[in-house]
Amino acid sequence: MRMRKKPNLAARTDKCARLLVTDPARLRGRWLDEFQYGDLHIELGCGKGKFTVETAGAAPKMLLAALEKLDNVQVIALERADAEGLQNVRFINALADYLPDYFAPGEVGRIYINFCDPWPSNRHRKRRLTDRGFLDLYKQVLRPGGEIHFKTDNLPLFEFSLREFEHCGFTASDVTRDLHKNGLIGVMTDYELKFHSQEIPICRGVFRH
């Protein structure tokens, strides 16, 4: 079922236009020079932007480029970031499939993948954002030593992802299958808050290129 467009979507988006990059390919290789920040991080599938806003707010010397394919959802993230007056976040209405078109080799220091669609059917495995096809794309834009931070509530997806990261030569650290077991850790997404309230364990790992 298709999601209905939010009322006044275009007008709401226009009010936050300073934060929206409509032609990311134009900035390929120039992100840090264009915006004058020391490091570039990417978030894939930022949703309503809770994680985006809190992460960018906590690291003002870092530029965070947040991708979201659903403009109906992205507008909420835009409004959240604009309301906080953030300068170091930009939003891209696009899919992860085209990262090498938007970012040059070695331009990115970190990629966040939070609660992506698990695509449980094996025939859809190539659509998972942690499938080796996507991991090879990420390696094209990550600098040596760059990291992927991955969180999910889906244990089968996490176990699959661990194997894919290993296959693609990433070094794993901070791997846990119950991140908040002994208390809340790090910035949480909207989904994560919901899952935690339902006592669903959160899996997390850091994977270095």
N, C-alpha and C positions, 0 to 999 in steps of 0.2 A: 504494500500500500504506500502510495506516495505521500510525503509530508506536505500539508497545506502551507502555503506561504504565509508568513506572519504579516499582520496588518502594518502598513507603512514601512515595509522592509527597506525599500530604496531610500526613503527619507531618513530612516534611523541609521542606515549605513553611511549615508552622505555626511551626517553629523560627526561621524568618527573617521572621516576619510583620511585624516593625517596619519592614521595607524594602518591603513590598508595599502598593500603593494599590489597594484593591478598588473604590473609587467615585471615579474621577478627576474626573468631572463636578462633584462637590461642591467641588473645589478650583479650578475655573475662575475665573481672575482673582485668585486668592488664594495661588498657590503660594509666592511669595517671602515674603509676610507670614506664612504658616503655618509655614514652615520657617526663616525668618530668614536668607536668603542674598541675595547681591547680583546674581546673574544666573541665568537659567534656560536650560539647554541640553536638547535632546532627542536621543535615539538611537533610530532606527527599526530594529527587528530586531536586538536586542543579542546573540542567540545565547547562548553559554556565558559571556559576560561578561568576557572578558579585556580587551577595549578599554574596556568600561564601568568596570571596577575601576581600571585604570591611569590612565584619564583623570580620573575623580573624585578619585583619590588625589593627582594632581598639581595639582589646582585646588580646594583646600578651601573657597574662598569662593564657589564655583559650585555650584548644585544641578543634578544630572543626572537627568532622567527617562527611563528606558530602557523602550521598548516591545518586547514579544516575544509573538507569538501562540501559541507552543507551550509549554505549561506544563511539559512534559517536559524541555525545554531550559532554560527560564527558571529552574527550580529550581537548576541548576548555577550560574548567574549569581548568584542569591540567596545561595547558600552561599559563593561566592567573596567577595562583598561583605561578608557577615556575618563571615567569618573575618578579614577585614582591619579590622573594626571601623569601617567607613565610616559617616559620618552624612549625607553630602551626596549620596546616591544613592537614588532610589526606582524601583521597578519597576511596570510596568503590563502586565497580561496582556490585550493588545488589538491591534487592527489600526490602521494609519495612516489608514484611511478616516475615522476619527472625531475627528481632532485638534481641529477647531474646537469639538467638544463638550467637550473636556477643557481647552483652553487659550484664553484670551481674546485678542482682537486686540492685537498688539504685545507680548504677554507673554513671547515666546521670543526669545532672542538668537542662538541657533545650533541647527542641526539637522544631525546626523550620519547619513549613509546609507552603510553599509559593506557591500559585496558582496551586494547584494540579488539576488533571483531575476531573471535577465535576460528571462524569458518570450520566447524567441526567435521564436515564431510571430507573424506580424504581426497575426493576429486576436486575440492576447492583449496587444497593445501597451498597452492602457489599464490593465493590471494592473501594469505596470512602475512602480516608485516614483518614477521621473523622468519619467513621462508628464506632459503639460501639465495633465491633470486633477488629479493629485496636487500639482503645483507650485502650482496656484491655491489648493489647500488650505493649503499651507505659507505662502503669502503672507498668508493670513488671520491666522495666529498670529505670524508673524515681525514684529519691530519694524522700522522703517525703518533700513536699514543692517545688518540681521541677515543672517547667512550660512548657506549650506548647504555642508557639507563632504562631498564624494562620492568614494568609492573603489570600484573594480571591477577584476576581472581580465579582464572581457569587453569587448574592443575595440569590437565592433559596438554593444553597449549604450552604451558611453562616447560614441561618435560620435553616436548617436541622442540621448543626453542633452544633449550640447552644443547641438544644434539646438533641443531643447525649452527649455532654459534661456534661450537667446537669444530664442526666440519669446515667452516669458513675461516678458521685460524684465529678467532678471537680468544683472549685470555679472560676467564671468568673470575669474579671476586664478589664478596658480599652477597653470596647466594643464600636465600632463605625462602622457605615455603610458608612462613607465618610471620610476616614482617612486624606486626604490631602485638605479638604475643605478650611482651613484657612492657607494653606502653607504646603510645603513638610515636612514630618516627617520621620525620620529614614532612614536606608539603603534601597534602592529600588532594585528590581530585574530587569532583562532585560524586562520581561513581564510587570512589573509594570510601567516602563517608557513608554512603548508603550500604555498601557491602559490609563495612566494619560494624555498623549498627545491627546488621543481621548475623553477626559473628561468623562471617565468611572469611577464612584466612586469605591473606594477600601474599602472593609470591613476588619476589623481587631479585634482580641480579644486575651487576655492573659488568660490562663486557668491553675490554680494551682492544683497540685495533693494533 
